[in-house]
Amino acid sequence: MSEDEAERAASALRRRGVRAAAVPEDPHNPDGEWRVYDSTDPVSRRDITEEAREAAMDRPGTGGPTRGFVIPPRP
């Protein structure tokens, strides 16, 4: 996921009421796995990836994300 894609995913989650920051698990490998946290502060942040997935899927008629955090556009 690129930085732009991560910000779009986090923004979409915020519109659904989830305070989110998408961050690579390994900051030196942005092409690897990404997680969703409630803050960008690496010391105090809490991993909310599962909560974020549930929030992203809570959209009637869409079936939720199709791959990771690819969120379909609003109708």
Wavefront OBJ file of the C-alpha trace (Angstrom):
o trace
v 0.000 0.000 0.000
v 1.317 3.434 -0.825
v 1.209 6.393 1.575
v -1.640 7.885 -0.464
v -3.636 4.631 -0.323
v -3.015 4.377 3.426
v -4.299 7.911 3.983
v -7.395 7.215 1.877
v -8.099 4.060 3.885
v -7.601 5.886 7.187
v -9.788 8.753 5.975
v -12.565 6.364 4.963
v -12.381 4.714 8.385
v -12.542 8.102 10.112
v -15.726 8.857 8.145
v -17.120 5.669 9.680
v -16.231 6.887 13.162
v -12.938 5.009 13.607
v -9.968 7.163 14.635
v -7.337 5.534 12.474
v -3.785 5.773 11.168
v -2.561 3.192 8.657
v 1.117 2.396 9.227
v 3.465 -0.268 7.833
v 4.307 -2.965 10.406
v 7.948 -2.502 9.460
v 8.635 1.201 8.824
v 11.579 0.221 6.620
v 9.369 -1.945 4.388
v 6.293 -0.036 3.161
v 5.633 -2.818 0.633
v 5.006 -5.260 3.497
v 2.036 -5.679 5.812
v 0.210 -2.626 7.110
v -1.670 -2.246 10.400
v -4.238 0.266 11.590
v -3.576 2.075 14.852
v -5.549 4.592 16.889
v -2.585 7.002 16.756
v 0.678 7.540 14.895
v 2.654 7.680 18.173
v 4.628 4.394 18.214
v 4.878 4.469 22.021
v 1.231 4.912 22.968
v -0.679 3.657 19.912
v -3.004 0.679 20.060
v -3.414 -1.771 17.167
v -7.048 -1.557 16.009
v -6.688 -3.432 12.709
v -9.461 -5.936 13.495
v -11.831 -3.195 14.696
v -11.079 -1.234 11.531
v -11.835 -4.257 9.322
v -15.165 -4.705 11.082
v -15.993 -1.011 10.650
v -15.061 -1.167 6.962
v -17.310 -4.182 6.434
v -20.228 -2.532 8.241
v -21.698 -1.106 5.069
v -24.965 -2.670 3.863
v -24.972 -3.970 0.318
v -21.235 -3.871 -0.341
v -19.964 -7.086 1.186
v -17.118 -5.105 2.758
v -13.570 -4.806 1.539
v -12.525 -7.145 -1.208
v -8.792 -7.215 -0.378
v -7.209 -5.915 2.776
v -8.432 -2.353 3.176
v -9.690 -1.682 -0.328
v -12.957 0.077 0.506
v -15.546 0.455 -2.262
v -16.570 4.039 -3.082
v -19.827 5.420 -1.747
v -22.804 5.101 -4.112
l 1 2 3 4 5 6 7 8 9 10 11 12 13 14 15 16 17 18 19 20 21 22 23 24 25 26 27 28 29 30 31 32 33 34 35 36 37 38 39 40 41 42 43 44 45 46 47 48 49 50 51 52 53 54 55 56 57 58 59 60 61 62 63 64 65 66 67 68 69 70 71 72 73 74 75
